[in-house]
Amino acid sequence: MSAEGSTTTPAQPALRRRSNRAQVSTAYLLTCAAIGVAGGIVLAAGWWVSSMLFIAVPLVSVAIAGLWLMPAVIALRLLQRPLAGLLVGLISGLVLAPFFTIGAIGTTLWWSFFAELAFILVIYRLWSTWLHYVSALIVGIVYPIMAAASFDLWTIPVGMQIAYFAITLASCVVGTGLGILIADRLRKAGVAKLARRRGLASRGLGRGAGPAGQH
């Protein structure tokens, strides 16, 4: 094309790239904020129910433990970006803190870390579904051990101890499954399309196929 017919300057492609990155970053942050706020509202109800159950039937209260994984699982499954789960956990904690305790932030970050743990271990190179369940299994074992003192776990019959571990583990797996289901429904509805990771890397198939490789 001749110089007279050209309307593109060397700076324009760079400006478009910066504009696209800004749009993706904005979409990503807004999506995490929306999931975090919605998650905080759901967890507020879960916090209240769990507190009531802990007073009445302590061991049964762990049946809703998986609820705490859901916001981070939804974010990681939907966006498939590093630290999305922790960011959502932080936002959920900020929503809860004024109504419960500032420690709510630490609680939501703790659960979000475990939701993200399996992806951290593979350095975010895989986003396969089974990794979500690996995280669920890990936290389903770690949490009951860490919370054992609160439930006087080692003083109760062995059968109840086994039930305590089984209920917690099942709750974490179910909560993770529900998070995956919700994220998949949102994806099919076209939610957060701009904010999602591009390319084959997002599906655990290796490096992305370039700017046009979208799933």
N, C-alpha and C positions, 0 to 999 in steps of 0.2 A: 504494500500500500504506500502511496506517495506521502510525503510529509504534509501536503496540502489536505489530503483526505483523512489523515489520522487525527483523532480527537483524544487519544489516550496519552497521558504523560507518565514518565517513569514512576512518579510518586503515587499514582492512583492505585495500582495493585497492592502496595504496602498499606495504603489507607483503608482499602477494602478488607484486607486481612485483619488489621487492628479493629475495625468495626465489627467484623464477624466474631473475633475473640471476645470483644466487649459484650456482644449480644449473648454469646454462649455463657460467659461468666455471670451475667445478670440473670439469665434463665436458670442457671444452676443454683445460684443463691436464693432466688425466689422460690424454687421448687423445694429446696432444703428447708426454707423458712415455713412453707406451707405444711410440709410433712411434720416438721418439728412442733408447730403450734397444734396441729390436729392430734399428734401423738401425745403432747402434753395434756390436752383435754381428756383423752381416753385414759391416760395414766393417772390423772387426778381421781377419776372414778375407781380405777384399779387400786390406788393407794388407800382410798377409804374402805373399799370392800376387804382388802387384805388386812387392814388394821382391825376391822370388826371380826374377821375370821380368826386372827391371831389371838384375840381375847377369848373367843368362844371355843374354837377348835384349832389350836396352833398348827398342827401338822397339815391340815387341809388348806391353810392359807397359801402354801407353796403351789397349789393347783393353778394359780394364775400367774406364776412366775414368768411364764413365757410371754406374757403381755408386755413385759419390759423390753423384750427383744424386738418387738414388731416394728416400731418406728425406724430403727436403724436398718433392719432387714429390708423394709420397703424401699428405703433410700438407696441402699446398696444394689438391690435387685433392679430397681427402675433406672438409676443413673449409671451404675457400674463405673464409679469414679472413686479413686482413693480418698479416704477420710470422710466420705459422705455420711457414713453411719455416725461417726463421732460428732460431726457438725450438727446433725439432726438431734443427737443425744444432748448436746449442749443447749440447743434451742428449747427442747422439751424440758430440760432442767430449769431453764430460766422462766419458763411458763409456770412450772410447779412451785418454784422457790417462794414467791410472795404468799402463797396459800398454805404451804406446809412448813418447810424449813430450807435454809440455804444448802443443807446437806443433800437436797434433792438433786442438785446439779452433779454432785459426785456420784450419786446413785445412778442417774441416767447415763452418765459417761462410763461408769463401770460396766453396765449392761451393754452399752453400745460398743465398747472396746471388744468385748467377747463376741458380739455379732460380727465384728470386722476381723477378728483374730485370724481366721483361716486364710483370709485374703492377704493379710500382712505376711503370713508365713510363706506364701508363694510370691511375695513381692508384687502383688496385684497383676500378675501375668496371666492368671486364669480367673474366669468369672463363672465357672460351672455351678450348676444348682447344688451338687453334692457338697460343695464347700460351705454353703450355708448350714447344712446339717452337721458338718464336722464341728463348726462353731457351736451349734446347739448342743451337741453331745459333750463338748468340753465344758461349757458353762453349766450344763446339767449335772456334771460331776463336781465341779469346783464350788459352785454356790452352796449346795447342801453341806459340804465340809466346812466352808467358811462361816456358815450360819448355824453350825451345830450347837454352839454354846447358847444361842438365843432360844433354841428349842430343847435344851437339856438332852440332846440327842443320845449321848452315851449312857444315860441313866434309864432309858426306856427299853422295853423288850426288843429283842433282835428283829422280830417280825415287823414291828412298827418302824424300826430303823430302815429295813428294806423297803417298806411301803413309802417312807419319806423320800428315799432316793428315787424310787420308781416314779412317784408322782411328779417330783421335780423334773426328772429327765423327760417324762412324757409331756409335761407342760411346755418345756423349752422346745421340744421337737414340734409340737402342735402350733405353738406361737410362731415359730419360724415358718412352718408350712402356710399358715394364714397370711403372714407377711409376704411370702412369695406369691401367693394367689392374688392378693390385693395389687401388688406391683405389676403382675402380668396383666391384670384387668385394666389397670391404668395405662399400661403401654399399648394395649390393643385399642384403647380409646384415643390414643395419640397424645397423651399427657407427657409433657416434658421432653418432647422429641428433640428440640434444639439442645437441651442440656445434657443429653445422654452421650456417652462415649461413642465415638465413631469407629468404624472399621471392624475387621475380624477379631482384633484383640479383645473387643468387648464380649465376645462369645467364647473366649478361651481357645481360639484357633490360631494363635500366633499374632504376628504384627498386623496392623491395619492395612487395608488395601488401598490406602490413599484417601484424599479428601472426599472422593465420591463413594467410598465404601461405607454405606450406612445400612444398619439392620432394622 
